[in-house]
Amino acid sequence: MRHFYRSHLVPADVLAAADRFFPDLGLPAATTAAGARTFAGPLGALRLAAFPEGGHYTFVRVETDQMGESRLDRNVKRFFLTLHRQEDPRHRLEAAY
């Protein structure tokens, strides 16, 4: 499954956040490259890439080897939420109902 997120953080900060977030889930870094990481473990495998896109945005692309809405995919979305909170710690997500 593919996921993406546009961030205001620089790519190095996104990769540093990934290096902190995914090993805590039991997904150690399998490979490390410039602008990309691969994590693999009991939940599955994922490839993360962060690169500048159109001005001040960083495009974060994550591809997992899971089908549908797996536990790994939900954790990728949680990772995007940690990036959002790192960008703006004052922002609070609220239900809109």
N, CA, C and O atoms as a CHARMM CRD file, in Angstrom:
* protein
*
  388
    1    1 MET  N      0.84300  -1.16300   0.00000 PROA 1      0.00000
    2    1 MET  CA     0.00000   0.00000   0.00000 PROA 1      0.00000
    3    1 MET  C      0.89600   1.23500   0.00000 PROA 1      0.00000
    4    1 MET  O      1.96000   1.22900   0.61900 PROA 1      0.00000
    5    2 ARG  N      0.48300   2.26400  -0.67100 PROA 2      0.00000
    6    2 ARG  CA     1.25800   3.50500  -0.72400 PROA 2      0.00000
    7    2 ARG  C      0.57300   4.59900   0.07000 PROA 2      0.00000
    8    2 ARG  O     -0.64800   4.74800   0.03300 PROA 2      0.00000
    9    3 HSD  N      1.37800   5.35600   0.78500 PROA 3      0.00000
   10    3 HSD  CA     0.90500   6.49500   1.55700 PROA 3      0.00000
   11    3 HSD  C      1.81300   7.68100   1.23600 PROA 3      0.00000
   12    3 HSD  O      2.98000   7.50000   0.89100 PROA 3      0.00000
   13    4 PHE  N      1.27400   8.88500   1.35100 PROA 4      0.00000
   14    4 PHE  CA     2.12600  10.04500   1.18500 PROA 4      0.00000
   15    4 PHE  C      1.67500  11.16300   2.11100 PROA 4      0.00000
   16    4 PHE  O      0.53500  11.19300   2.57600 PROA 4      0.00000
   17    5 TYR  N      2.59400  12.07600   2.36200 PROA 5      0.00000
   18    5 TYR  CA     2.35000  13.20700   3.25100 PROA 5      0.00000
   19    5 TYR  C      3.24000  14.35900   2.80200 PROA 5      0.00000
   20    5 TYR  O      4.40300  14.14500   2.46100 PROA 5      0.00000
   21    6 ARG  N      2.71400  15.55900   2.79700 PROA 6      0.00000
   22    6 ARG  CA     3.51800  16.74700   2.49700 PROA 6      0.00000
   23    6 ARG  C      3.78700  17.46100   3.80700 PROA 6      0.00000
   24    6 ARG  O      2.86900  17.80500   4.55200 PROA 6      0.00000
   25    7 SER  N      5.05200  17.67300   4.06600 PROA 7      0.00000
   26    7 SER  CA     5.48400  18.22600   5.34700 PROA 7      0.00000
   27    7 SER  C      6.23100  19.53700   5.13600 PROA 7      0.00000
   28    7 SER  O      6.75900  19.80200   4.05600 PROA 7      0.00000
   29    8 HSD  N      6.26300  20.34700   6.18200 PROA 8      0.00000
   30    8 HSD  CA     7.06800  21.56700   6.17200 PROA 8      0.00000
   31    8 HSD  C      8.45400  21.31100   6.75800 PROA 8      0.00000
   32    8 HSD  O      9.30800  22.19700   6.73400 PROA 8      0.00000
   33    9 LEU  N      8.68200  20.11900   7.27900 PROA 9      0.00000
   34    9 LEU  CA     9.99400  19.77600   7.82500 PROA 9      0.00000
   35    9 LEU  C     10.97100  19.50300   6.68500 PROA 9      0.00000
   36    9 LEU  O     10.56000  19.14000   5.58200 PROA 9      0.00000
   37   10 VAL  N     12.24600  19.67600   6.95100 PROA 10     0.00000
   38   10 VAL  CA    13.25300  19.33500   5.94100 PROA 10     0.00000
   39   10 VAL  C     13.39700  17.80700   5.89800 PROA 10     0.00000
   40   10 VAL  O     13.11300  17.13800   6.89200 PROA 10     0.00000
   41   11 PRO  N     13.83200  17.24800   4.76500 PROA 11     0.00000
   42   11 PRO  CA    13.93600  15.78400   4.65100 PROA 11     0.00000
   43   11 PRO  C     14.78000  15.13100   5.75100 PROA 11     0.00000
   44   11 PRO  O     14.45100  14.03600   6.20600 PROA 11     0.00000
   45   12 ALA  N     15.85100  15.78000   6.18000 PROA 12     0.00000
   46   12 ALA  CA    16.68700  15.19400   7.23500 PROA 12     0.00000
   47   12 ALA  C     15.91200  15.04000   8.53800 PROA 12     0.00000
   48   12 ALA  O     16.10700  14.05900   9.25500 PROA 12     0.00000
   49   13 ASP  N     15.03400  15.99400   8.86000 PROA 13     0.00000
   50   13 ASP  CA    14.22300  15.89700  10.07900 PROA 13     0.00000
   51   13 ASP  C     13.18500  14.78200   9.96300 PROA 13     0.00000
   52   13 ASP  O     12.89300  14.09900  10.94500 PROA 13     0.00000
   53   14 VAL  N     12.63500  14.59900   8.77800 PROA 14     0.00000
   54   14 VAL  CA    11.65900  13.51700   8.55700 PROA 14     0.00000
   55   14 VAL  C     12.34200  12.16000   8.74600 PROA 14     0.00000
   56   14 VAL  O     11.79300  11.27000   9.39500 PROA 14     0.00000
   57   15 LEU  N     13.52900  12.01000   8.18200 PROA 15     0.00000
   58   15 LEU  CA    14.25400  10.73800   8.31600 PROA 15     0.00000
   59   15 LEU  C     14.67500  10.48600   9.76400 PROA 15     0.00000
   60   15 LEU  O     14.64400   9.34800  10.23100 PROA 15     0.00000
   61   16 ALA  N     15.06700  11.54400  10.47200 PROA 16     0.00000
   62   16 ALA  CA    15.41900  11.39200  11.88800 PROA 16     0.00000
   63   16 ALA  C     14.19900  10.96200  12.70300 PROA 16     0.00000
   64   16 ALA  O     14.31100  10.13600  13.60800 PROA 16     0.00000
   65   17 ALA  N     13.03300  11.52600  12.37700 PROA 17     0.00000
   66   17 ALA  CA    11.80200  11.12400  13.07300 PROA 17     0.00000
   67   17 ALA  C     11.46700   9.67100  12.77600 PROA 17     0.00000
   68   17 ALA  O     11.02300   8.94700  13.66700 PROA 17     0.00000
   69   18 ALA  N     11.67500   9.23100  11.53300 PROA 18     0.00000
   70   18 ALA  CA    11.42500   7.83200  11.17600 PROA 18     0.00000
   71   18 ALA  C     12.38900   6.91000  11.91000 PROA 18     0.00000
   72   18 ALA  O     12.00400   5.82200  12.33900 PROA 18     0.00000
   73   19 ASP  N     13.63800   7.33900  12.05500 PROA 19     0.00000
   74   19 ASP  CA    14.63000   6.52600  12.77500 PROA 19     0.00000
   75   19 ASP  C     14.27700   6.37200  14.24600 PROA 19     0.00000
   76   19 ASP  O     14.69400   5.40200  14.87900 PROA 19     0.00000
   77   20 ARG  N     13.51800   7.30900  14.80100 PROA 20     0.00000
   78   20 ARG  CA    13.05800   7.19600  16.19400 PROA 20     0.00000
   79   20 ARG  C     11.76100   6.40800  16.29300 PROA 20     0.00000
   80   20 ARG  O     11.58700   5.62800  17.22900 PROA 20     0.00000
   81   21 PHE  N     10.84400   6.59700  15.34400 PROA 21     0.00000
   82   21 PHE  CA     9.49600   6.04000  15.44200 PROA 21     0.00000
   83   21 PHE  C      9.42900   4.54600  15.13300 PROA 21     0.00000
   84   21 PHE  O      8.89500   3.78200  15.93600 PROA 21     0.00000
   85   22 PHE  N      9.94900   4.12200  14.00800 PROA 22     0.00000
   86   22 PHE  CA     9.74300   2.74200  13.56200 PROA 22     0.00000
   87   22 PHE  C     10.51200   1.69000  14.35400 PROA 22     0.00000
   88   22 PHE  O      9.97300   0.60300  14.55600 PROA 22     0.00000
   89   23 PRO  N     11.74100   1.94200  14.81900 PROA 23     0.00000
   90   23 PRO  CA    12.38700   0.91900  15.66200 PROA 23     0.00000
   91   23 PRO  C     11.63500   0.64900  16.96500 PROA 23     0.00000
   92   23 PRO  O     11.72500  -0.45300  17.50600 PROA 23     0.00000
   93   24 ASP  N     10.88900   1.64400  17.48200 PROA 24     0.00000
   94   24 ASP  CA    10.08600   1.41900  18.68600 PROA 24     0.00000
   95   24 ASP  C      8.95300   0.42800  18.43600 PROA 24     0.00000
   96   24 ASP  O      8.42300  -0.14800  19.38600 PROA 24     0.00000
   97   25 LEU  N      8.57400   0.22000  17.17600 PROA 25     0.00000
   98   25 LEU  CA     7.52500  -0.74000  16.82500 PROA 25     0.00000
   99   25 LEU  C      8.08700  -2.12000  16.52300 PROA 25     0.00000
  100   25 LEU  O      7.34100  -3.02300  16.14500 PROA 25     0.00000
  101   26 GLY  N      9.38400  -2.29400  16.68200 PROA 26     0.00000
  102   26 GLY  CA    10.02500  -3.56500  16.36600 PROA 26     0.00000
  103   26 GLY  C     10.41700  -3.67100  14.90800 PROA 26     0.00000
  104   26 GLY  O     10.56600  -4.76900  14.37200 PROA 26     0.00000
  105   27 LEU  N     10.58500  -2.51600  14.26500 PROA 27     0.00000
  106   27 LEU  CA    10.98000  -2.48300  12.85700 PROA 27     0.00000
  107   27 LEU  C     12.34600  -1.81100  12.73500 PROA 27     0.00000
  108   27 LEU  O     12.41700  -0.61000  12.47500 PROA 27     0.00000
  109   28 PRO  N     13.41800  -2.55700  12.91500 PROA 28     0.00000
  110   28 PRO  CA    14.74400  -1.94100  12.77800 PROA 28     0.00000
  111   28 PRO  C     15.01600  -1.56500  11.32600 PROA 28     0.00000
  112   28 PRO  O     14.45400  -2.15200  10.40100 PROA 28     0.00000
  113   29 ALA  N     15.88400  -0.58300  11.14400 PROA 29     0.00000
  114   29 ALA  CA    16.23000  -0.14500   9.79100 PROA 29     0.00000
  115   29 ALA  C     17.00100  -1.25300   9.08200 PROA 29     0.00000
  116   29 ALA  O     18.05500  -1.68400   9.55100 PROA 29     0.00000
  117   30 ALA  N     16.46700  -1.71100   7.94500 PROA 30     0.00000
  118   30 ALA  CA    17.13900  -2.74900   7.17100 PROA 30     0.00000
  119   30 ALA  C     18.20700  -2.13200   6.27500 PROA 30     0.00000
  120   30 ALA  O     19.31900  -2.65100   6.17200 PROA 30     0.00000
  121   31 THR  N     17.86100  -1.02100   5.62900 PROA 31     0.00000
  122   31 THR  CA    18.84500  -0.29800   4.81300 PROA 31     0.00000
  123   31 THR  C     18.66300   1.18800   5.01600 PROA 31     0.00000
  124   31 THR  O     17.56400   1.66700   5.29800 PROA 31     0.00000
  125   32 THR  N     19.74900   1.90300   4.86800 PROA 32     0.00000
  126   32 THR  CA    19.74600   3.34300   5.00800 PROA 32     0.00000
  127   32 THR  C     20.42900   3.93500   3.78600 PROA 32     0.00000
  128   32 THR  O     21.55200   3.55300   3.45700 PROA 32     0.00000
  129   33 ALA  N     19.77200   4.85100   3.12100 PROA 33     0.00000
  130   33 ALA  CA    20.34200   5.52300   1.95500 PROA 33     0.00000
  131   33 ALA  C     20.04200   7.01000   2.07400 PROA 33     0.00000
  132   33 ALA  O     19.24700   7.42300   2.91800 PROA 33     0.00000
  133   34 ALA  N     20.66900   7.79900   1.24200 PROA 34     0.00000
  134   34 ALA  CA    20.41900   9.23800   1.25500 PROA 34     0.00000
  135   34 ALA  C     18.97100   9.50800   0.85700 PROA 34     0.00000
  136   34 ALA  O     18.56100   9.20600  -0.26300 PROA 34     0.00000
  137   35 GLY  N     18.20600  10.07700   1.77700 PROA 35     0.00000
  138   35 GLY  CA    16.81900  10.41500   1.48800 PROA 35     0.00000
  139   35 GLY  C     15.84100   9.27300   1.59100 PROA 35     0.00000
  140   35 GLY  O     14.66500   9.45100   1.27300 PROA 35     0.00000
  141   36 ALA  N     16.28100   8.09700   2.02500 PROA 36     0.00000
  142   36 ALA  CA    15.37400   6.94700   2.08200 PROA 36     0.00000
  143   36 ALA  C     15.76800   6.00200   3.21200 PROA 36     0.00000
  144   36 ALA  O     16.91900   5.96800   3.64900 PROA 36     0.00000
  145   37 ARG  N     14.78200   5.23900   3.67000 PROA 37     0.00000
  146   37 ARG  CA    14.99300   4.21200   4.67800 PROA 37     0.00000
  147   37 ARG  C     14.12100   3.01300   4.33500 PROA 37     0.00000
  148   37 ARG  O     13.05400   3.15800   3.73900 PROA 37     0.00000
  149   38 THR  N     14.58100   1.83800   4.71400 PROA 38     0.00000
  150   38 THR  CA    13.78000   0.61900   4.61500 PROA 38     0.00000
  151   38 THR  C     13.76200  -0.00100   6.00000 PROA 38     0.00000
  152   38 THR  O     14.80700  -0.20200   6.61900 PROA 38     0.00000
  153   39 PHE  N     12.56000  -0.30300   6.47900 PROA 39     0.00000
  154   39 PHE  CA    12.37400  -0.91800   7.78700 PROA 39     0.00000
  155   39 PHE  C     11.67500  -2.25700   7.57800 PROA 39     0.00000
  156   39 PHE  O     10.78400  -2.37000   6.73700 PROA 39     0.00000
  157   40 ALA  N     12.07500  -3.26600   8.34100 PROA 40     0.00000
  158   40 ALA  CA    11.44100  -4.57900   8.22500 PROA 40     0.00000
  159   40 ALA  C     11.38700  -5.23200   9.59300 PROA 40     0.00000
  160   40 ALA  O     12.29400  -5.06800  10.41000 PROA 40     0.00000
  161   41 GLY  N     10.31500  -5.97400   9.83600 PROA 41     0.00000
  162   41 GLY  CA    10.14200  -6.65900  11.10700 PROA 41     0.00000
  163   41 GLY  C      8.90300  -7.53800  11.06000 PROA 41     0.00000
  164   41 GLY  O      8.40100  -7.85700   9.98300 PROA 41     0.00000
  165   42 PRO  N      8.40600  -7.93200  12.23900 PROA 42     0.00000
  166   42 PRO  CA     7.25700  -8.84400  12.29700 PROA 42     0.00000
  167   42 PRO  C      5.97900  -8.25500  11.68700 PROA 42     0.00000
  168   42 PRO  O      5.13000  -9.00700  11.20900 PROA 42     0.00000
  169   43 LEU  N      5.82900  -6.93700  11.69500 PROA 43     0.00000
  170   43 LEU  CA     4.62800  -6.32700  11.11600 PROA 43     0.00000
  171   43 LEU  C      4.66900  -6.27200   9.59800 PROA 43     0.00000
  172   43 LEU  O      3.62900  -6.12300   8.95700 PROA 43     0.00000
  173   44 GLY  N      5.85000  -6.38900   9.01600 PROA 44     0.00000
  174   44 GLY  CA     6.00600  -6.29300   7.57400 PROA 44     0.00000
  175   44 GLY  C      7.20800  -5.42600   7.23600 PROA 44     0.00000
  176   44 GLY  O      8.07400  -5.18400   8.07700 PROA 44     0.00000
  177   45 ALA  N      7.24600  -4.96900   6.00800 PROA 45     0.00000
  178   45 ALA  CA     8.35300  -4.12900   5.54800 PROA 45     0.00000
  179   45 ALA  C      7.79500  -2.85000   4.93900 PROA 45     0.00000
  180   45 ALA  O      6.69900  -2.83200   4.38000 PROA 45     0.00000
  181   46 LEU  N      8.57400  -1.78300   5.05900 PROA 46     0.00000
  182   46 LEU  CA     8.16600  -0.52300   4.45300 PROA 46     0.00000
  183   46 LEU  C      9.38600   0.20400   3.91700 PROA 46     0.00000
  184   46 LEU  O     10.49300   0.07800   4.44000 PROA 46     0.00000
  185   47 ARG  N      9.15300   0.97000   2.85600 PROA 47     0.00000
  186   47 ARG  CA    10.18300   1.83600   2.28900 PROA 47     0.00000
  187   47 ARG  C      9.69800   3.26000   2.42200 PROA 47     0.00000
  188   47 ARG  O      8.58400   3.58500   2.01200 PROA 47     0.00000
  189   48 LEU  N     10.53600   4.11600   2.99600 PROA 48     0.00000
  190   48 LEU  CA    10.19800   5.51600   3.21200 PROA 48     0.00000
  191   48 LEU  C     11.19000   6.37300   2.43800 PROA 48     0.00000
  192   48 LEU  O     12.39700   6.13600   2.49200 PROA 48     0.00000
  193   49 ALA  N     10.68600   7.36100   1.72500 PROA 49     0.00000
  194   49 ALA  CA    11.53100   8.31400   1.01000 PROA 49     0.00000
  195   49 ALA  C     11.03500   9.71400   1.31500 PROA 49     0.00000
  196   49 ALA  O      9.82700   9.95300   1.34800 PROA 49     0.00000
  197   50 ALA  N     11.95300  10.64100   1.53900 PROA 50     0.00000
  198   50 ALA  CA    11.61300  12.04200   1.80500 PROA 50     0.00000
  199   50 ALA  C     12.47700  12.91200   0.90500 PROA 50     0.00000
  200   50 ALA  O     13.70400  12.81400   0.91700 PROA 50     0.00000
  201   51 PHE  N     11.82100  13.76200   0.12400 PROA 51     0.00000
  202   51 PHE  CA    12.57600  14.61600  -0.79200 PROA 51     0.00000
  203   51 PHE  C     11.85500  15.95100  -0.96800 PROA 51     0.00000
  204   51 PHE  O     10.63400  16.02200  -0.83400 PROA 51     0.00000
  205   52 PRO  N     12.61600  17.01400  -1.27200 PROA 52     0.00000
  206   52 PRO  CA    12.00600  18.33700  -1.46300 PROA 52     0.00000
  207   52 PRO  C     11.04500  18.32900  -2.65200 PROA 52     0.00000
  208   52 PRO  O     11.27500  17.66900  -3.66500 PROA 52     0.00000
  209   53 GLU  N      9.97000  19.08100  -2.49000 PROA 53     0.00000
  210   53 GLU  CA     8.98500  19.15000  -3.55700 PROA 53     0.00000
  211   53 GLU  C      8.41300  20.56200  -3.63000 PROA 53     0.00000
  212   53 GLU  O      7.82600  21.04400  -2.66100 PROA 53     0.00000
  213   54 GLY  N      8.57400  21.20900  -4.73600 PROA 54     0.00000
  214   54 GLY  CA     7.90100  22.47900  -5.01900 PROA 54     0.00000
  215   54 GLY  C      8.00200  23.53600  -3.95400 PROA 54     0.00000
  216   54 GLY  O      6.99400  23.87200  -3.33300 PROA 54     0.00000
  217   55 GLY  N      9.16100  24.06600  -3.72200 PROA 55     0.00000
  218   55 GLY  CA     9.31500  25.16300  -2.77900 PROA 55     0.00000
  219   55 GLY  C      9.66900  24.68300  -1.39100 PROA 55     0.00000
  220   55 GLY  O     10.71900  24.07300  -1.19000 PROA 55     0.00000
  221   56 HSD  N      8.80000  24.95400  -0.42700 PROA 56     0.00000
  222   56 HSD  CA     9.11700  24.67200   0.97300 PROA 56     0.00000
  223   56 HSD  C      8.51600  23.37100   1.48500 PROA 56     0.00000
  224   56 HSD  O      8.54200  23.12800   2.69200 PROA 56     0.00000
  225   57 TYR  N      7.98600  22.53900   0.62500 PROA 57     0.00000
  226   57 TYR  CA     7.41200  21.27400   1.05200 PROA 57     0.00000
  227   57 TYR  C      8.41700  20.12900   0.93700 PROA 57     0.00000
  228   57 TYR  O      9.31500  20.14100   0.09500 PROA 57     0.00000
  229   58 THR  N      8.23600  19.14900   1.80800 PROA 58     0.00000
  230   58 THR  CA     8.94200  17.88100   1.69600 PROA 58     0.00000
  231   58 THR  C      7.90100  16.81100   1.44000 PROA 58     0.00000
  232   58 THR  O      6.93800  16.68300   2.19600 PROA 58     0.00000
  233   59 PHE  N      8.08700  16.05000   0.38700 PROA 59     0.00000
  234   59 PHE  CA     7.16500  14.97500   0.04500 PROA 59     0.00000
  235   59 PHE  C      7.65600  13.70100   0.71800 PROA 59     0.00000
  236   59 PHE  O      8.79000  13.27500   0.50100 PROA 59     0.00000
  237   60 VAL  N      6.80400  13.09800   1.53200 PROA 60     0.00000
  238   60 VAL  CA     7.14500  11.86300   2.23700 PROA 60     0.00000
  239   60 VAL  C      6.30500  10.74600   1.61800 PROA 60     0.00000
  240   60 VAL  O      5.07500  10.79000   1.64900 PROA 60     0.00000
  241   61 ARG  N      6.98400   9.74800   1.05700 PROA 61     0.00000
  242   61 ARG  CA     6.30400   8.61900   0.42600 PROA 61     0.00000
  243   61 ARG  C      6.66200   7.34900   1.19100 PROA 61     0.00000
  244   61 ARG  O      7.83700   7.07100   1.43500 PROA 61     0.00000
  245   62 VAL  N      5.65200   6.59000   1.56200 PROA 62     0.00000
  246   62 VAL  CA     5.85800   5.32300   2.26500 PROA 62     0.00000
  247   62 VAL  C      5.11300   4.23000   1.51000 PROA 62     0.00000
  248   62 VAL  O      3.93100   4.36800   1.19500 PROA 62     0.00000
  249   63 GLU  N      5.81700   3.15200   1.22900 PROA 63     0.00000
  250   63 GLU  CA     5.22100   1.98500   0.58300 PROA 63     0.00000
  251   63 GLU  C      5.40100   0.79100   1.50600 PROA 63     0.00000
  252   63 GLU  O      6.51300   0.50000   1.94800 PROA 63     0.00000
  253   64 THR  N      4.29400   0.09600   1.79800 PROA 64     0.00000
  254   64 THR  CA     4.35600  -1.09800   2.64400 PROA 64     0.00000
  255   64 THR  C      4.10000  -2.33100   1.78300 PROA 64     0.00000
  256   64 THR  O      3.56800  -2.23500   0.67700 PROA 64     0.00000
  257   65 ASP  N      4.48700  -3.48200   2.30900 PROA 65     0.00000
  258   65 ASP  CA     4.23700  -4.73900   1.59500 PROA 65     0.00000
  259   65 ASP  C      2.91900  -5.37500   2.03600 PROA 65     0.00000
  260   65 ASP  O      2.66400  -6.54000   1.73000 PROA 65     0.00000
  261   66 GLN  N      2.09600  -4.63700   2.73800 PROA 66     0.00000
  262   66 GLN  CA     0.83700  -5.15500   3.26000 PROA 66     0.00000
  263   66 GLN  C     -0.31700  -4.79700   2.34400 PROA 66     0.00000
  264   66 GLN  O     -0.26600  -3.79500   1.63100 PROA 66     0.00000
  265   67 MET  N     -1.34700  -5.60900   2.36600 PROA 67     0.00000
  266   67 MET  CA    -2.55400  -5.35900   1.58000 PROA 67     0.00000
  267   67 MET  C     -3.62700  -4.78200   2.49400 PROA 67     0.00000
  268   67 MET  O     -3.77400  -5.21400   3.63800 PROA 67     0.00000
  269   68 GLY  N     -4.36400  -3.82100   1.99700 PROA 68     0.00000
  270   68 GLY  CA    -5.47500  -3.26400   2.76500 PROA 68     0.00000
  271   68 GLY  C     -5.01600  -2.44500   3.93900 PROA 68     0.00000
  272   68 GLY  O     -3.90900  -1.90600   3.94000 PROA 68     0.00000
  273   69 GLU  N     -5.86200  -2.35100   4.93700 PROA 69     0.00000
  274   69 GLU  CA    -5.59600  -1.52900   6.12300 PROA 69     0.00000
  275   69 GLU  C     -4.98200  -2.39900   7.21400 PROA 69     0.00000
  276   69 GLU  O     -5.68300  -2.85100   8.11900 PROA 69     0.00000
  277   70 SER  N     -3.69400  -2.63000   7.13200 PROA 70     0.00000
  278   70 SER  CA    -3.01200  -3.48400   8.09500 PROA 70     0.00000
  279   70 SER  C     -2.56300  -2.66600   9.30500 PROA 70     0.00000
  280   70 SER  O     -2.67500  -1.44100   9.32700 PROA 70     0.00000
  281   71 ARG  N     -2.06000  -3.36700  10.29200 PROA 71     0.00000
  282   71 ARG  CA    -1.52000  -2.70900  11.48100 PROA 71     0.00000
  283   71 ARG  C     -0.33000  -1.82100  11.11900 PROA 71     0.00000
  284   71 ARG  O     -0.15100  -0.74800  11.69500 PROA 71     0.00000
  285   72 LEU  N      0.47400  -2.27000  10.16900 PROA 72     0.00000
  286   72 LEU  CA     1.61400  -1.47000   9.71800 PROA 72     0.00000
  287   72 LEU  C      1.13600  -0.18400   9.05500 PROA 72     0.00000
  288   72 LEU  O      1.71400   0.87800   9.28600 PROA 72     0.00000
  289   73 ASP  N      0.10100  -0.26100   8.24200 PROA 73     0.00000
  290   73 ASP  CA    -0.42600   0.93200   7.58300 PROA 73     0.00000
  291   73 ASP  C     -0.99100   1.92900   8.58700 PROA 73     0.00000
  292   73 ASP  O     -0.82600   3.13700   8.41900 PROA 73     0.00000
  293   74 ARG  N     -1.65100   1.44000   9.62000 PROA 74     0.00000
  294   74 ARG  CA    -2.15800   2.34100  10.65900 PROA 74     0.00000
  295   74 ARG  C     -1.01500   3.03800  11.38400 PROA 74     0.00000
  296   74 ARG  O     -1.13300   4.20500  11.75600 PROA 74     0.00000
  297   75 ASN  N      0.09300   2.32500  11.58700 PROA 75     0.00000
  298   75 ASN  CA     1.24600   2.93800  12.23500 PROA 75     0.00000
  299   75 ASN  C      1.93700   3.95100  11.32600 PROA 75     0.00000
  300   75 ASN  O      2.52100   4.91600  11.81800 PROA 75     0.00000
  301   76 VAL  N      1.88300   3.75300  10.03100 PROA 76     0.00000
  302   76 VAL  CA     2.40900   4.76500   9.10400 PROA 76     0.00000
  303   76 VAL  C      1.60600   6.04700   9.24900 PROA 76     0.00000
  304   76 VAL  O      2.17500   7.13800   9.26000 PROA 76     0.00000
  305   77 LYS  N      0.28800   5.92600   9.36000 PROA 77     0.00000
  306   77 LYS  CA    -0.55200   7.11300   9.55400 PROA 77     0.00000
  307   77 LYS  C     -0.25300   7.78400  10.89400 PROA 77     0.00000
  308   77 LYS  O     -0.27600   9.01100  10.99000 PROA 77     0.00000
  309   78 ARG  N      0.02500   6.99200  11.92400 PROA 78     0.00000
  310   78 ARG  CA     0.43000   7.56800  13.20700 PROA 78     0.00000
  311   78 ARG  C      1.75400   8.31000  13.07600 PROA 78     0.00000
  312   78 ARG  O      1.95000   9.34700  13.71000 PROA 78     0.00000
  313   79 PHE  N      2.66800   7.78400  12.25300 PROA 79     0.00000
  314   79 PHE  CA     3.93600   8.46500  12.00700 PROA 79     0.00000
  315   79 PHE  C      3.68900   9.82500  11.35500 PROA 79     0.00000
  316   79 PHE  O      4.32200  10.81400  11.72500 PROA 79     0.00000
  317   80 PHE  N      2.77000   9.87900  10.38500 PROA 80     0.00000
  318   80 PHE  CA     2.44900  11.15700   9.75500 PROA 80     0.00000
  319   80 PHE  C      1.88800  12.13900  10.78500 PROA 80     0.00000
  320   80 PHE  O      2.15200  13.33900  10.70900 PROA 80     0.00000
  321   81 LEU  N      1.12100  11.63600  11.73700 PROA 81     0.00000
  322   81 LEU  CA     0.59200  12.49600  12.79500 PROA 81     0.00000
  323   81 LEU  C      1.72200  13.04000  13.66700 PROA 81     0.00000
  324   81 LEU  O      1.66800  14.19700  14.08400 PROA 81     0.00000
  325   82 THR  N      2.74000  12.23200  13.95000 PROA 82     0.00000
  326   82 THR  CA     3.87400  12.74100  14.73300 PROA 82     0.00000
  327   82 THR  C      4.62900  13.81100  13.95800 PROA 82     0.00000
  328   82 THR  O      5.14000  14.75800  14.55600 PROA 82     0.00000
  329   83 LEU  N      4.70700  13.67600  12.63800 PROA 83     0.00000
  330   83 LEU  CA     5.33500  14.72500  11.83100 PROA 83     0.00000
  331   83 LEU  C      4.52100  16.01300  11.92100 PROA 83     0.00000
  332   83 LEU  O      5.08000  17.10100  12.05900 PROA 83     0.00000
  333   84 HSD  N      3.20600  15.88400  11.84300 PROA 84     0.00000
  334   84 HSD  CA     2.33300  17.05500  11.93200 PROA 84     0.00000
  335   84 HSD  C      2.48600  17.75200  13.27900 PROA 84     0.00000
  336   84 HSD  O      2.54000  18.98000  13.34900 PROA 84     0.00000
  337   85 ARG  N      2.55600  16.96900  14.33500 PROA 85     0.00000
  338   85 ARG  CA     2.73000  17.56200  15.67100 PROA 85     0.00000
  339   85 ARG  C      4.11300  18.18500  15.83500 PROA 85     0.00000
  340   85 ARG  O      4.26900  19.15900  16.57100 PROA 85     0.00000
  341   86 GLN  N      5.10500  17.63900  15.16600 PROA 86     0.00000
  342   86 GLN  CA     6.45200  18.21800  15.22100 PROA 86     0.00000
  343   86 GLN  C      6.47800  19.55600  14.48500 PROA 86     0.00000
  344   86 GLN  O      7.18600  20.47600  14.89600 PROA 86     0.00000
  345   87 GLU  N      5.71300  19.66900  13.40300 PROA 87     0.00000
  346   87 GLU  CA     5.63100  20.92100  12.65600 PROA 87     0.00000
  347   87 GLU  C      4.95700  22.01500  13.47800 PROA 87     0.00000
  348   87 GLU  O      5.43900  23.14600  13.52500 PROA 87     0.00000
  349   88 ASP  N      3.84600  21.68000  14.12500 PROA 88     0.00000
  350   88 ASP  CA     3.06700  22.65800  14.87800 PROA 88     0.00000
  351   88 ASP  C      2.57500  22.02900  16.17700 PROA 88     0.00000
  352   88 ASP  O      1.48100  21.46500  16.20900 PROA 88     0.00000
  353   89 PRO  N      3.36800  22.11700  17.25400 PROA 89     0.00000
  354   89 PRO  CA     2.98500  21.47700  18.52300 PROA 89     0.00000
  355   89 PRO  C      1.70500  22.04400  19.13700 PROA 89     0.00000
  356   89 PRO  O      1.07100  21.37900  19.95600 PROA 89     0.00000
  357   90 ARG  N      1.31800  23.25300  18.75600 PROA 90     0.00000
  358   90 ARG  CA     0.10600  23.86600  19.32500 PROA 90     0.00000
  359   90 ARG  C     -1.16300  23.31000  18.71700 PROA 90     0.00000
  360   90 ARG  O     -2.23700  23.43000  19.30800 PROA 90     0.00000
  361   91 HSD  N     -1.06000  22.69800  17.53600 PROA 91     0.00000
  362   91 HSD  CA    -2.25500  22.22500  16.83500 PROA 91     0.00000
  363   91 HSD  C     -2.85400  21.01200  17.55200 PROA 91     0.00000
  364   91 HSD  O     -2.14900  20.05500  17.87400 PROA 91     0.00000
  365   92 ARG  N     -4.16700  21.07100  17.79300 PROA 92     0.00000
  366   92 ARG  CA    -4.88300  19.96500  18.42800 PROA 92     0.00000
  367   92 ARG  C     -5.88300  19.40700  17.43900 PROA 92     0.00000
  368   92 ARG  O     -6.68000  20.15500  16.87300 PROA 92     0.00000
  369   93 LEU  N     -5.85300  18.10200  17.22200 PROA 93     0.00000
  370   93 LEU  CA    -6.84500  17.48300  16.36000 PROA 93     0.00000
  371   93 LEU  C     -8.12400  17.27500  17.15600 PROA 93     0.00000
  372   93 LEU  O     -8.09300  16.77100  18.27900 PROA 93     0.00000
  373   94 GLU  N     -9.24400  17.66500  16.57000 PROA 94     0.00000
  374   94 GLU  CA   -10.52900  17.52300  17.24700 PROA 94     0.00000
  375   94 GLU  C    -11.52100  16.87700  16.30700 PROA 94     0.00000
  376   94 GLU  O    -11.42000  17.01200  15.08700 PROA 94     0.00000
  377   95 ALA  N    -12.47900  16.17400  16.88400 PROA 95     0.00000
  378   95 ALA  CA   -13.53400  15.57900  16.07400 PROA 95     0.00000
  379   95 ALA  C    -14.44600  16.67900  15.55000 PROA 95     0.00000
  380   95 ALA  O    -14.77200  17.62100  16.27200 PROA 95     0.00000
  381   96 ALA  N    -14.85200  16.55700  14.30100 PROA 96     0.00000
  382   96 ALA  CA   -15.72000  17.56700  13.68100 PROA 96     0.00000
  383   96 ALA  C    -17.13600  17.00300  13.51800 PROA 96     0.00000
  384   96 ALA  O    -17.58000  16.70200  12.40900 PROA 96     0.00000
  385   97 TYR  N    -17.81800  16.87000  14.63500 PROA 97     0.00000
  386   97 TYR  CA   -19.19300  16.37200  14.57400 PROA 97     0.00000
  387   97 TYR  C    -20.06800  17.12200  15.52600 PROA 97     0.00000
  388   97 TYR  O    -21.26300  16.84400  15.61600 PROA 97     0.00000
